[in-house]
Amino acid sequence: MLQVDIDARDGGTVVTPRGRLTMVSAKTFRETVTAEIARGDGEIVVVDLSQTEFVDSSGLGALVACLKTARQSGGDLRLAAPSEQVTMVLGLTNLDRVLRPRPSVDEALRD
């Protein structure tokens, strides 16, 4: 079961998925992040992956879909602090070049 925490901060919104971002949870995660993007006005949404244990292809698809939605609304989606497994998957799929994870939430908000 994936739990998603949302925290409004100066400069953007931080979304923290806790658990496994998989086929089972990807749709709900995508809907949650899309709703946050719609609420903001071209702001930055940072997905803090420090509490995300595992991501599969459906989870990656949800992240890419959220990135596209954020950019279409004039904002941006940035990843922060991915776990070792998430970093490995992003690298293997070359999505680290598109999603460009930052080491921390603060850096993702500043960038």
C-alpha positions, 0 to 999 in steps of 0.5 A: 500500500502506497501512502502519499504525503503532500506538503506545500512549501515556499517555491512549490509542493513536495509529494512524498510517496511512502512504500512501493510505486507499482502497477497497483498504486501508480494510477492513484499516485498519478491522480494525486499528483495531477490534482496537486498540479491543477491546484497550483499555478505553474509551480514546481512539484517535487516528488521526494522518493526517499521513502519509496522502496521500489518502483516498477515500469508502471510507477515510472510511467506515472512519474513521466505522465506527471512530468508531462502534465506539470510542464503542460501547465507551465510548471515542472516536476522534479525528483528528489532523494531517490533510494538506491533501487529507484536510482538504479531503475532510473539509470537502467531506463535512461529516465534519469536524463529526463527526470534528473533526480536531485540529491535533496528536496531543498536542491530540487526546489532551488534548481 
